[in-house]
Amino acid sequence: MTLALAICVAALALLPLGYIAASTVDVGWAGIRELVFRPRVGELLWNTSRLVLGTVAVCAVLGVGAAWLVERSSVPARRVWHVLLVAPLAVPAFVNSYAWISLLPGLDTYAGALLVVSLSYFPFVYLPVAATFRGLDPALEDTARGLGLSSWAVFRRVQLPQLRVALLGGSLLVALHLLAEFGALQMLRYPTFTTAIYDQYRATFNGAGATMLAGVLVLLCLGLLLAELRLRGRRGYARTGGGAARPVRPVALGILTLPALAGLAALVALALAVPLASLGYWMAAGASAGLDLGLLGATTGTTLGLAAAAAVAAVAMALPTGWLAVRARGRVATLLERSAYLGSAVPGIVVALALVTLSIRATPWLYQTVPVLLAAYAILFLPRAIVTVRAAVEQSPPVYDDVAASLGASAPDRLRRVTLPLLAPGIGAGAALVFLAVVTELTATLLLAPTGTTTLATAFWSASSALEYGAAAPYAVVMVLLSAPATVLLSRDARRGLTT
């Protein structure tokens, strides 16, 4: 039974990839050549590639530099800086774009897009790199300094090689998020594959053209995944010796303390203070023009309802996969688990396009209904639930279930009275992560939401697209407030390892 459920979950997760593959076969080589090998696709490929490369480079520099200052230097108030550097994750990228473009309309250029998305995504690099810095044994660094190496040489020759896995992982997250990003780039009027797919779908409902663009986008995502695995390699850097690691001795910055503080302050101001100040300004403007609290409350209620339903669905789907991955280790369980992860790597616009087309062709009565929207949310955010559920299963000894069975408890009773209570922390964490992700989801919701259903993200998008920045601000503020708990969770455990 568990295996059958896990197979169904994997099939749903791989549905968008299967749709793209089947559509490509239907179009044929002649259609592919006509729809893909044309100047417009080349322009989109150039725009997308240079933005991804530029953003990854900027985020790597900002993330590694900030992590080194917080974890390895004597910069004052390290705990405070850590929280402030994680806080930009509470502001969705499309809200950040709205905040900037509403203040500086001239940002609709490559440089403007690079600035905004880099400020939105650099915490994805900062977090894993900072965590890796905390786990490094400083003995190697002390030895290198004892041999006469400067602080820069120690960083380049000792620390940076050990940061490779974290840096590549964070860079991969940045690149995948950027390939899937729609709202921020559409607002900045910077054309990429996601914006082109959406525009073509809305303008002509051209299934073949939009699907071929989606196929190119999926190939880019898969190429990034393979490149990250190749660059990561198999070399390890874990300590194997006995004893405790030495305490870290922060590098004294001396006269560089003020420039370091200025750099951190500038980064936090651009990534956090500017969007929050912009939201405050437009919130006041919207209030002066008349704020419809009833509409805001109804939209918030709809969003919370959809997020709660998606969280329940994702956790229910994650349970059989996470259980098999631990209790029935093997190739089949690993394949099913990886399938769920692979499906979530597909950009949201591709998932939505696949579900739109399949629902229209196979089950027209399901088109633009809540179940299809929840299916999209499950595909996109299932790994967030699987990771936490699997961790909970790892920490749940199977002996308790065996004892209950020996006492005559039936399988449903064991599930209700033993298994689920033991897994409750992991289930709750996974549900919270999915819930918060759905609250700010935009792309799939725009294409799949039932007629008349408005969420915070779509209401914000409708108002901001009409340049009604004051009307859009309340929805953005509520999304930021609902996203803030995730930021607290991300920074809480990391703060324990820091000293001021």
C-alpha positions, 0 to 999 in steps of 0.5 A: 500500500505504501509503495503504491502511494509513493508511486502515485506521488512520483507520477504526479511529480513527474507529470510536467516533465512527461507532458513536455516530453510527450508534446515534444514528440508530437510536435516532431523535428520539423516543428521543433526546428520552426519553434525553437531555432529562431531569433526570438528564442536566441534572444531569450536564451541570451537574456536568461543566461547572462542574467543567471550568470551575473546574478550567481556571480554577484550573489556568490560574492555578496553571500561569501563576503557577508558570511566571512565577516559574520562568522570569521571576523571581529565585526561588531554585533554579529548576531544582529547582522546575521538576522538582518542578512537572512531577513530579505528572504521574507520579502518575495522577489516580485514584491522587491521588484515592485518596491524598486520599480515604483520608486525608480521606474528607470530600473527596467534594464539588465542592470536593474534586473541584476540589482533587484534579483541579486538583492532578493537571492543572495541569502540563498548563498549566505545561509549555507556558506555561513553554516559551513564556516561554523562547521569548519575546524579552525586548526587548518587556518591556524596552521596556515597562518603559522606558516606565514600566510596572510588572511587573504591567502588563508581564505583563498587556499584553505577556507574557499576549497572547503566552501565549495559544496555549500557555495555550489549548492547556494548558487544552484538555488539562486539559478533555479529560482531565477529560471523559475522567476516570473513576477519580478522580471515581468515587473522589471520588463526584462524578457526571459523564458518565463515571461515569454511563456506567460505572454504567449500563453495569454496572448494566443493560447499557442500550446505548441509554441509555449510548450517548446519554450517550456522545453528549453527552460526545462533543459536549462534547469536539468543542465544546471542540476547536472553541472552542479553535481559535476562541479561538486565532485566527491572530495570530502572535507570532514574532520576525521581526527578525534577530540573537539574542534578548536574555538574560532578566533575571529580575525581582527579587522582593525582599521577595516572595521568601519569599511566592513560595517559600512558594507554590511549596512549598505547591503542590508539597506538595499536588500531590506530597508529600501523595499520596506520603506517603499512598502511603508510609503505606498501603504500610507498612500493607499490608506489615504486613498481608501483601504478596503479592509473587507476585501483585504480580509477576504483575500487573506482568508482565501490565501490562508485556506489554500495554503492550509489545504496545500500543506495538508495535501503535501504532507499527506503525499510526503508521508509514504515517500519519506517512510519508504526512504527510511524504512525500505531503503533501496533503489526503488525507494531512492528512485521514488524520492528523487523523482519528487525532487526532480519534479519540483525543479521544474519552474512553476510556469511549466507546471502550470502550463502542463496542468492547464493543457492536460486538464483541458484535454483529459478532464475539462471539468477540472480546468480552473478548479481548486484540486488542479491548483493544489496539485500544482502546489504539491508538485512545486513544494513537495520536497519541503515536506519530504525532507522534514518528514524523512528526518522525523522518520529517521529519528523515530525508532521502529521498535515502538511500532513493533511493540504495538503490533505485538500487543495486538494493535491493528495497522490503523491504530498503530498509525494513529496512536504511535506513528503519527505522534512520533512524526508530528514535529516533522509533519508540522515543520513540513506543513509550515514550510509548504504553507509559507511557500504557497502564501507567496506563490504567484505564477502557478496561481495566476494560470490555475486559480479558479475564476473569481478566486483571488489570493494575496499574490494575485491581488497584488499582481493585478494592482501593481500591473495597473500601476496602482502601487498604493492599492497593491501595498497592503497585499504585499505587507500581509505577504511579508508579515506571513513570510516573516516566521520562516525567516525567524526559523532559518536564522534561529538555529544559526544564531546559537553558534554566534557570539557578539 
